[in-house]
């Protein structure tokens, strides 16, 4: 795939939809940028925080919060 894209006055680029689909990019997302032989190369990367998302979920007990009575749950004595 080849396309011509514009650079804004804030140095932003728009990645064409066909390229986003081919690279399986999602937003928000990150790409690694490097220059080789006077060519800009963008490579999709994973965010470090997203790599561990859910990894420690088993350490926390989940309690459903009753939104209607949330004030009764909050401890105001230390405020």
Biopython code that builds the backbone (N, CA, C, O; Angstrom):
import numpy as np
from Bio.PDB.StructureBuilder import StructureBuilder

atoms = [
    (1, "UNK", "N", (0.842, -1.178, 0.000)),
    (1, "UNK", "CA", (0.000, 0.000, 0.000)),
    (1, "UNK", "C", (0.881, 1.233, 0.000)),
    (1, "UNK", "O", (1.870, 1.297, 0.731)),
    (2, "UNK", "N", (0.531, 2.194, -0.803)),
    (2, "UNK", "CA", (1.263, 3.456, -0.845)),
    (2, "UNK", "C", (0.258, 4.591, -0.880)),
    (2, "UNK", "O", (-0.736, 4.531, -1.604)),
    (3, "UNK", "N", (0.524, 5.633, -0.089)),
    (3, "UNK", "CA", (-0.375, 6.788, -0.037)),
    (3, "UNK", "C", (0.430, 8.027, 0.275)),
    (3, "UNK", "O", (1.481, 7.948, 0.912)),
    (4, "UNK", "N", (-0.053, 9.161, -0.167)),
    (4, "UNK", "CA", (0.547, 10.447, 0.171)),
    (4, "UNK", "C", (-0.276, 11.048, 1.293)),
    (4, "UNK", "O", (-1.499, 11.145, 1.187)),
    (5, "UNK", "N", (0.392, 11.455, 2.375)),
    (5, "UNK", "CA", (-0.320, 12.038, 3.507)),
    (5, "UNK", "C", (0.239, 13.421, 3.795)),
    (5, "UNK", "O", (1.371, 13.731, 3.425)),
    (6, "UNK", "N", (-0.543, 14.231, 4.443)),
    (6, "UNK", "CA", (-0.151, 15.603, 4.761)),
    (6, "UNK", "C", (0.387, 15.687, 6.178)),
    (6, "UNK", "O", (0.039, 14.881, 7.041)),
    (7, "UNK", "N", (1.238, 16.669, 6.401)),
    (7, "UNK", "CA", (1.751, 16.982, 7.733)),
    (7, "UNK", "C", (1.143, 18.317, 8.131)),
    (7, "UNK", "O", (1.248, 19.293, 7.388)),
    (8, "UNK", "N", (0.499, 18.369, 9.314)),
    (8, "UNK", "CA", (-0.116, 19.615, 9.769)),
    (8, "UNK", "C", (0.959, 20.563, 10.312)),
    (8, "UNK", "O", (2.125, 20.191, 10.447)),
    (9, "UNK", "N", (0.540, 21.790, 10.618)),
    (9, "UNK", "CA", (1.488, 22.755, 11.164)),
    (9, "UNK", "C", (1.949, 22.384, 12.575)),
    (9, "UNK", "O", (2.895, 22.977, 13.095)),
    (10, "UNK", "N", (1.278, 21.396, 13.201)),
    (10, "UNK", "CA", (1.698, 20.892, 14.510)),
    (10, "UNK", "C", (2.459, 19.576, 14.368)),
    (10, "UNK", "O", (2.654, 18.872, 15.359)),
    (11, "UNK", "N", (2.888, 19.236, 13.168)),
    (11, "UNK", "CA", (3.659, 18.033, 12.860)),
    (11, "UNK", "C", (2.864, 16.756, 13.065)),
    (11, "UNK", "O", (3.435, 15.717, 13.396)),
    (12, "UNK", "N", (1.561, 16.820, 12.875)),
    (12, "UNK", "CA", (0.719, 15.644, 13.017)),
    (12, "UNK", "C", (0.499, 15.004, 11.648)),
    (12, "UNK", "O", (0.429, 15.684, 10.624)),
    (13, "UNK", "N", (0.392, 13.679, 11.662)),
    (13, "UNK", "CA", (0.133, 12.917, 10.447)),
    (13, "UNK", "C", (-1.190, 12.192, 10.583)),
    (13, "UNK", "O", (-1.576, 11.796, 11.683)),
    (14, "UNK", "N", (-1.879, 12.017, 9.480)),
    (14, "UNK", "CA", (-3.102, 11.216, 9.463)),
    (14, "UNK", "C", (-2.748, 9.907, 8.772)),
    (14, "UNK", "O", (-2.315, 9.901, 7.619)),
    (15, "UNK", "N", (-2.936, 8.796, 9.485)),
    (15, "UNK", "CA", (-2.662, 7.485, 8.901)),
    (15, "UNK", "C", (-3.913, 7.047, 8.150)),
    (15, "UNK", "O", (-4.987, 6.965, 8.746)),
    (16, "UNK", "N", (-3.798, 6.765, 6.861)),
    (16, "UNK", "CA", (-4.975, 6.380, 6.077)),
    (16, "UNK", "C", (-5.658, 5.132, 6.631)),
    (16, "UNK", "O", (-5.015, 4.269, 7.230)),
    (17, "UNK", "N", (-6.964, 5.051, 6.422)),
    (17, "UNK", "CA", (-7.764, 3.955, 6.964)),
    (17, "UNK", "C", (-7.246, 2.593, 6.501)),
    (17, "UNK", "O", (-7.194, 1.655, 7.297)),
    (18, "UNK", "N", (-6.869, 2.469, 5.248)),
    (18, "UNK", "CA", (-6.379, 1.185, 4.733)),
    (18, "UNK", "C", (-5.116, 0.749, 5.478)),
    (18, "UNK", "O", (-4.937, -0.437, 5.755)),
    (19, "UNK", "N", (-4.247, 1.699, 5.800)),
    (19, "UNK", "CA", (-3.020, 1.379, 6.543)),
    (19, "UNK", "C", (-3.354, 0.999, 7.981)),
    (19, "UNK", "O", (-2.754, 0.073, 8.526)),
    (20, "UNK", "N", (-4.307, 1.703, 8.608)),
    (20, "UNK", "CA", (-4.703, 1.382, 9.982)),
    (20, "UNK", "C", (-5.271, -0.028, 10.074)),
    (20, "UNK", "O", (-4.996, -0.759, 11.025)),
    (21, "UNK", "N", (-6.062, -0.399, 9.081)),
    (21, "UNK", "CA", (-6.643, -1.740, 9.063)),
    (21, "UNK", "C", (-5.557, -2.783, 8.848)),
    (21, "UNK", "O", (-5.533, -3.806, 9.532)),
    (22, "UNK", "N", (-4.661, -2.531, 7.902)),
    (22, "UNK", "CA", (-3.591, -3.487, 7.598)),
    (22, "UNK", "C", (-2.663, -3.694, 8.792)),
    (22, "UNK", "O", (-2.180, -4.804, 9.018)),
    (23, "UNK", "N", (-2.412, -2.629, 9.559)),
    (23, "UNK", "CA", (-1.523, -2.711, 10.714)),
    (23, "UNK", "C", (-2.259, -3.080, 12.001)),
    (23, "UNK", "O", (-1.633, -3.259, 13.045)),
    (24, "UNK", "N", (-3.587, -3.192, 11.927)),
    (24, "UNK", "CA", (-4.427, -3.498, 13.092)),
    (24, "UNK", "C", (-4.217, -2.492, 14.221)),
    (24, "UNK", "O", (-4.112, -2.864, 15.390)),
    (25, "UNK", "N", (-4.156, -1.218, 13.853)),
    (25, "UNK", "CA", (-3.987, -0.151, 14.844)),
    (25, "UNK", "C", (-5.315, 0.132, 15.521)),
    (25, "UNK", "O", (-6.374, 0.063, 14.897)),
    (26, "UNK", "N", (-5.245, 0.451, 16.802)),
    (26, "UNK", "CA", (-6.420, 0.867, 17.553)),
    (26, "UNK", "C", (-6.098, 2.193, 18.221)),
    (26, "UNK", "O", (-4.934, 2.577, 18.327)),
    (27, "UNK", "N", (-7.128, 2.886, 18.667)),
    (27, "UNK", "CA", (-6.855, 4.118, 19.390)),
    (27, "UNK", "C", (-7.413, 4.004, 20.782)),
    (27, "UNK", "O", (-8.486, 3.420, 20.937)),
    (28, "UNK", "N", (-6.782, 4.507, 21.787)),
    (28, "UNK", "CA", (-5.455, 5.114, 21.675)),
    (28, "UNK", "C", (-4.413, 4.031, 21.443)),
    (28, "UNK", "O", (-4.598, 2.876, 21.828)),
    (29, "UNK", "N", (-3.338, 4.415, 20.820)),
    (29, "UNK", "CA", (-2.287, 3.463, 20.527)),
    (29, "UNK", "C", (-0.952, 4.155, 20.399)),
    (29, "UNK", "O", (-0.864, 5.382, 20.450)),
    (30, "UNK", "N", (0.070, 3.370, 20.236)),
    (30, "UNK", "CA", (1.415, 3.914, 20.111)),
    (30, "UNK", "C", (2.108, 3.266, 18.926)),
    (30, "UNK", "O", (1.845, 2.112, 18.586)),
    (31, "UNK", "N", (2.989, 4.022, 18.308)),
    (31, "UNK", "CA", (3.856, 3.499, 17.259)),
    (31, "UNK", "C", (5.281, 3.915, 17.557)),
    (31, "UNK", "O", (5.526, 4.959, 18.161)),
    (32, "UNK", "N", (6.204, 3.098, 17.132)),
    (32, "UNK", "CA", (7.625, 3.425, 17.254)),
    (32, "UNK", "C", (8.041, 4.064, 15.931)),
    (32, "UNK", "O", (7.729, 3.539, 14.862)),
    (33, "UNK", "N", (8.739, 5.187, 15.999)),
    (33, "UNK", "CA", (9.194, 5.876, 14.796)),
    (33, "UNK", "C", (10.719, 5.807, 14.726)),
    (33, "UNK", "O", (11.409, 6.077, 15.709)),
    (34, "UNK", "N", (11.234, 5.442, 13.550)),
    (34, "UNK", "CA", (12.677, 5.440, 13.347)),
    (34, "UNK", "C", (12.972, 5.847, 11.915)),
    (34, "UNK", "O", (12.121, 5.734, 11.033)),
    (35, "UNK", "N", (14.176, 6.315, 11.701)),
    (35, "UNK", "CA", (14.593, 6.738, 10.376)),
    (35, "UNK", "C", (15.700, 5.809, 9.907)),
    (35, "UNK", "O", (16.699, 5.613, 10.598)),
    (36, "UNK", "N", (15.510, 5.244, 8.735)),
    (36, "UNK", "CA", (16.524, 4.399, 8.112)),
    (36, "UNK", "C", (16.663, 4.811, 6.655)),
    (36, "UNK", "O", (15.681, 4.843, 5.913)),
    (37, "UNK", "N", (17.880, 5.123, 6.251)),
    (37, "UNK", "CA", (18.159, 5.501, 4.859)),
    (37, "UNK", "C", (17.229, 6.599, 4.365)),
    (37, "UNK", "O", (16.675, 6.507, 3.270)),
    (38, "UNK", "N", (17.060, 7.643, 5.183)),
    (38, "UNK", "CA", (16.241, 8.804, 4.839)),
    (38, "UNK", "C", (14.759, 8.445, 4.659)),
    (38, "UNK", "O", (14.041, 9.122, 3.924)),
    (39, "UNK", "N", (14.303, 7.375, 5.333)),
    (39, "UNK", "CA", (12.915, 6.939, 5.276)),
    (39, "UNK", "C", (12.365, 6.831, 6.697)),
    (39, "UNK", "O", (13.013, 6.269, 7.581)),
    (40, "UNK", "N", (11.173, 7.370, 6.907)),
    (40, "UNK", "CA", (10.509, 7.269, 8.204)),
    (40, "UNK", "C", (9.758, 5.952, 8.263)),
    (40, "UNK", "O", (8.945, 5.656, 7.387)),
    (41, "UNK", "N", (10.027, 5.159, 9.296)),
    (41, "UNK", "CA", (9.383, 3.862, 9.469)),
    (41, "UNK", "C", (8.596, 3.890, 10.769)),
    (41, "UNK", "O", (9.151, 4.164, 11.834)),
    (42, "UNK", "N", (7.297, 3.605, 10.678)),
    (42, "UNK", "CA", (6.416, 3.556, 11.847)),
    (42, "UNK", "C", (6.049, 2.099, 12.102)),
    (42, "UNK", "O", (5.574, 1.401, 11.206)),
    (43, "UNK", "N", (6.276, 1.647, 13.341)),
    (43, "UNK", "CA", (5.981, 0.269, 13.722)),
    (43, "UNK", "C", (5.030, 0.277, 14.909)),
    (43, "UNK", "O", (5.327, 0.912, 15.922)),
    (44, "UNK", "N", (3.889, -0.414, 14.814)),
    (44, "UNK", "CA", (2.962, -0.464, 15.946)),
    (44, "UNK", "C", (3.622, -1.099, 17.164)),
    (44, "UNK", "O", (4.353, -2.081, 17.037)),
    (45, "UNK", "N", (3.363, -0.537, 18.345)),
    (45, "UNK", "CA", (3.874, -1.090, 19.593)),
    (45, "UNK", "C", (2.731, -1.166, 20.590)),
    (45, "UNK", "O", (1.693, -0.526, 20.419)),
    (46, "UNK", "N", (2.935, -1.951, 21.624)),
    (46, "UNK", "CA", (1.950, -2.039, 22.698)),
    (46, "UNK", "C", (2.386, -1.141, 23.837)),
    (46, "UNK", "O", (3.572, -1.041, 24.151)),
    (47, "UNK", "N", (1.424, -0.497, 24.444)),
    (47, "UNK", "CA", (1.688, 0.315, 25.619)),
    (47, "UNK", "C", (2.057, -0.610, 26.768)),
    (47, "UNK", "O", (1.437, -1.659, 26.943)),
    (48, "UNK", "N", (3.053, -0.235, 27.546)),
    (48, "UNK", "CA", (3.482, -1.056, 28.680)),
    (48, "UNK", "C", (2.342, -1.274, 29.669)),
    (48, "UNK", "O", (2.208, -2.368, 30.216)),
    (49, "UNK", "N", (1.527, -0.265, 29.905)),
    (49, "UNK", "CA", (0.434, -0.398, 30.857)),
    (49, "UNK", "C", (-0.621, -1.361, 30.329)),
    (49, "UNK", "O", (-1.246, -2.081, 31.108)),
    (50, "UNK", "N", (-0.826, -1.380, 29.010)),
    (50, "UNK", "CA", (-1.819, -2.279, 28.452)),
    (50, "UNK", "C", (-1.336, -3.724, 28.447)),
    (50, "UNK", "O", (-2.150, -4.648, 28.432)),
    (51, "UNK", "N", (-0.010, -3.931, 28.459)),
    (51, "UNK", "CA", (0.528, -5.284, 28.489)),
    (51, "UNK", "C", (0.210, -5.989, 29.807)),
    (51, "UNK", "O", (0.027, -7.206, 29.828)),
    (52, "UNK", "N", (0.142, -5.230, 30.914)),
    (52, "UNK", "CA", (-0.124, -5.838, 32.214)),
    (52, "UNK", "C", (-1.576, -5.668, 32.652)),
    (52, "UNK", "O", (-1.947, -6.075, 33.753)),
    (53, "UNK", "N", (-2.391, -5.068, 31.795)),
    (53, "UNK", "CA", (-3.792, -4.857, 32.143)),
    (53, "UNK", "C", (-4.460, -6.191, 32.432)),
    (53, "UNK", "O", (-4.433, -7.102, 31.604)),
    (54, "UNK", "N", (-5.041, -6.297, 33.576)),
    (54, "UNK", "CA", (-5.718, -7.512, 33.973)),
    (54, "UNK", "C", (-4.821, -8.568, 34.587)),
    (54, "UNK", "O", (-5.313, -9.570, 35.105)),
    (55, "UNK", "N", (-3.509, -8.359, 34.538)),
    (55, "UNK", "CA", (-2.571, -9.355, 35.055)),
    (55, "UNK", "C", (-2.731, -9.560, 36.557)),
    (55, "UNK", "O", (-2.603, -10.680, 37.051)),
    (56, "UNK", "N", (-3.009, -8.489, 37.276)),
    (56, "UNK", "CA", (-3.116, -8.558, 38.734)),
    (56, "UNK", "C", (-4.554, -8.500, 39.217)),
    (56, "UNK", "O", (-4.808, -8.273, 40.400)),
    (57, "UNK", "N", (-5.476, -8.700, 38.323)),
    (57, "UNK", "CA", (-6.895, -8.597, 38.653)),
    (57, "UNK", "C", (-7.298, -9.600, 39.740)),
    (57, "UNK", "O", (-8.192, -9.315, 40.537)),
    (58, "UNK", "N", (-6.667, -10.741, 39.778)),
    (58, "UNK", "CA", (-7.029, -11.766, 40.751)),
    (58, "UNK", "C", (-6.671, -11.373, 42.188)),
    (58, "UNK", "O", (-7.139, -12.008, 43.133)),
    (59, "UNK", "N", (-5.851, -10.340, 42.363)),
    (59, "UNK", "CA", (-5.445, -9.925, 43.700)),
    (59, "UNK", "C", (-6.486, -9.045, 44.386)),
    (59, "UNK", "O", (-6.427, -8.842, 45.598)),
    (60, "UNK", "N", (-7.421, -8.532, 43.628)),
    (60, "UNK", "CA", (-8.410, -7.619, 44.189)),
    (60, "UNK", "C", (-9.781, -8.280, 44.215)),
    (60, "UNK", "O", (-10.206, -8.917, 43.251)),
    (61, "UNK", "N", (-10.454, -8.111, 45.335)),
    (61, "UNK", "CA", (-11.818, -8.619, 45.436)),
    (61, "UNK", "C", (-12.749, -7.588, 44.821)),
    (61, "UNK", "O", (-12.633, -6.389, 45.076)),
    (62, "UNK", "N", (-13.639, -8.061, 44.037)),
    (62, "UNK", "CA", (-14.593, -7.149, 43.410)),
    (62, "UNK", "C", (-15.878, -7.128, 44.215)),
    (62, "UNK", "O", (-16.469, -8.170, 44.499)),
    (63, "UNK", "N", (-16.296, -5.937, 44.575)),
    (63, "UNK", "CA", (-17.553, -5.753, 45.284)),
    (63, "UNK", "C", (-18.406, -4.817, 44.456)),
    (63, "UNK", "O", (-17.976, -3.707, 44.144)),
    (64, "UNK", "N", (-19.595, -5.236, 44.097)),
    (64, "UNK", "CA", (-20.460, -4.315, 43.358)),
    (64, "UNK", "C", (-20.815, -3.114, 44.242)),
    (64, "UNK", "O", (-21.070, -3.265, 45.437)),
    (65, "UNK", "N", (-20.826, -1.953, 43.652)),
    (65, "UNK", "CA", (-21.146, -0.731, 44.390)),
    (65, "UNK", "C", (-22.577, -0.324, 44.072)),
    (65, "UNK", "O", (-22.957, -0.197, 42.908)),
    (66, "UNK", "N", (-23.352, -0.127, 45.108)),
    (66, "UNK", "CA", (-24.720, 0.353, 44.964)),
    (66, "UNK", "C", (-24.650, 1.870, 44.798)),
    (66, "UNK", "O", (-24.464, 2.596, 45.775)),
    (67, "UNK", "N", (-24.796, 2.335, 43.597)),
    (67, "UNK", "CA", (-24.656, 3.766, 43.297)),
    (67, "UNK", "C", (-25.651, 4.605, 44.085)),
    (67, "UNK", "O", (-25.339, 5.733, 44.466)),
    (68, "UNK", "N", (-26.833, 4.077, 44.331)),
    (68, "UNK", "CA", (-27.845, 4.840, 45.063)),
    (68, "UNK", "C", (-27.445, 5.078, 46.517)),
    (68, "UNK", "O", (-27.887, 6.052, 47.126)),
    (69, "UNK", "N", (-26.607, 4.192, 47.082)),
    (69, "UNK", "CA", (-26.197, 4.316, 48.476)),
    (69, "UNK", "C", (-24.683, 4.490, 48.619)),
    (69, "UNK", "O", (-24.104, 4.077, 49.624)),
    (70, "UNK", "N", (-24.051, 5.089, 47.635)),
    (70, "UNK", "CA", (-22.591, 5.207, 47.651)),
    (70, "UNK", "C", (-22.100, 6.069, 48.819)),
    (70, "UNK", "O", (-21.008, 5.832, 49.334)),
    (71, "UNK", "N", (-22.870, 7.040, 49.235)),
    (71, "UNK", "CA", (-22.448, 7.886, 50.367)),
    (71, "UNK", "C", (-22.381, 7.106, 51.668)),
    (71, "UNK", "O", (-21.614, 7.465, 52.562)),
    (72, "UNK", "N", (-23.156, 6.066, 51.788)),
    (72, "UNK", "CA", (-23.124, 5.235, 52.992)),
    (72, "UNK", "C", (-21.858, 4.385, 53.025)),
    (72, "UNK", "O", (-21.437, 3.958, 54.099)),
    (73, "UNK", "N", (-21.252, 4.134, 51.886)),
    (73, "UNK", "CA", (-20.048, 3.311, 51.806)),
    (73, "UNK", "C", (-18.802, 4.115, 52.152)),
    (73, "UNK", "O", (-17.857, 3.567, 52.720)),
    (74, "UNK", "N", (-18.781, 5.407, 51.821)),
    (74, "UNK", "CA", (-17.599, 6.248, 52.025)),
    (74, "UNK", "C", (-17.423, 6.554, 53.498)),
    (74, "UNK", "O", (-18.370, 6.928, 54.191)),
    (75, "UNK", "N", (-16.190, 6.388, 53.967)),
    (75, "UNK", "CA", (-15.846, 6.700, 55.356)),
    (75, "UNK", "C", (-15.424, 8.174, 55.441)),
    (75, "UNK", "O", (-14.336, 8.529, 54.988)),
    (76, "UNK", "N", (-16.250, 9.008, 56.001)),
    (76, "UNK", "CA", (-15.977, 10.439, 56.087)),
    (76, "UNK", "C", (-15.247, 10.814, 57.380)),
    (76, "UNK", "O", (-14.960, 11.993, 57.591)),
    (77, "UNK", "N", (-14.942, 9.858, 58.243)),
    (77, "UNK", "CA", (-14.363, 10.175, 59.548)),
    (77, "UNK", "C", (-12.921, 10.705, 59.463)),
    (77, "UNK", "O", (-12.471, 11.402, 60.373)),
    (78, "UNK", "N", (-12.208, 10.390, 58.405)),
    (78, "UNK", "CA", (-10.819, 10.842, 58.267)),
    (78, "UNK", "C", (-10.673, 12.124, 57.471)),
    (78, "UNK", "O", (-9.550, 12.539, 57.183)),
    (79, "UNK", "N", (-11.753, 12.751, 57.114)),
    (79, "UNK", "CA", (-11.679, 13.968, 56.288)),
    (79, "UNK", "C", (-11.515, 15.201, 57.095)),
    (79, "UNK", "O", (-11.439, 16.297, 56.540)),
]
sb = StructureBuilder()
sb.init_structure("model")
sb.init_model(0)
sb.init_chain("A")
sb.init_seg("    ")
for serial, (resi, resn, name, xyz) in enumerate(atoms, 1):
    if name == "N":
        sb.init_residue(resn, " ", resi, " ")
    sb.init_atom(name, np.array(xyz, "f"), 0.0, 1.0, " ", f" {name:<3s}", serial, name[0])
structure = sb.get_structure()
